[in-house]
Amino acid sequence: MVTAPTVSQKRQTAWYFLLLALASLMWSGQGTAVKVLDRHLGPIAITFLPFFVTTILFAFLLVRMRRANPNSPKLTRQDWIQFAIAGVAGQVLAQLGMTWGISKSLASNGAILNLLIPVISAVLASLMLKERLTPLRITALLIGLVGVVLLSVSDFRQSSFGQMKFLIGNILIFGGCLGSSFYNVYCKGLMQKFQEVEILIFSYITASIASLPLFIWVEPFHFRAFLAFDWKSWLAFAFLAFFMYGASMLLFFKALQHLDVTTASASLYLVPVFGVLLAMALLGEHLNGLAVFGAAVVLIATLLEIKYDKVY
């Protein structure tokens, strides 16, 4: 007989997976937004200008939170070092590596290399946080990977890893995958002392400061570029600032506080599923039978984690 606490625990796990699914839905729109802004801005500006807006908004939120809670722990020098590590080795590397890498490679290469993020996250979580790689989790990761591969058949056909001209771009994309995985795992370790919102905001602040030199020496930005924006460009910019870097990360970190990194990262396999569905709904693209089957496999892997993972 199933006990009440077990039922309640499963409901909570399902709720956290719903938050992860919503975050994945938002992340699936990043590629479309980047393509819209690519007409007006370079890769560094596309990456960090919306990021700066999110950081400023988050900073106001942080001030209100800490005023409302006078007992919030005061930041030490060691805390700032940890947030700097999370911001630079995590966010800066993840965001810049992916955006800049795709500009020097192929979008299909980026889609394929992104499949490594849940696997890299699982390995790092096992090494850094001593998380258990249970047979169920390994199986769910592998099933999800198979499903996404089936979804990405067209990307495999268009990809080109053998051409040297794409080598730098592919390395940058892989660096972005490492940064994303490291960020999730490292921030999970910081949740023992700080709230998930505080970790997110402080790491954004350090990442924003670290990225400023890129605008000075690598890609100087001119505000007149905004004059060429049409409504689609402003909508894409707002989407990146408020949803991609803002709401989605708040949802992901809320779930990450209660789930292991390995389990939470498996939800990233939903991103290409939602990407395909958005392309069908917004761009009129048609799903082939293999893509439908791949999406179903990914969903099965997710349901396996929700129903049978007993680590919590």
Secondary structure, DSSP 8 states (H G I E B T S, - for coil): ---HHHHHHHHHHHHHHHHHHHHHHHHTTHHHHHHHHTTTS-HHHHHHHHHHHHHHHHHHHHHHHHHH-TTS----HHHHHHHHHIIIIIIIHHHHHHHHHHHHS-HHHHHHHTTHHHHHHHHHHHHHS-----HHHHHHHHHHHHHHHHHTHHHHHH--SS-GGGHHHHHHHHHHHHHHHHHHHHHHHHTTTS-HHHHHHHHHHHHHHHHHHIIIIIS---GGGGGG--HHHHHHHHIIIIIIIIIHHHHHHHHHTTS-HHHHHHGGGHHHHHHHHHHHHHH-----HHHHHHHHHHHHHHHHHHHH----
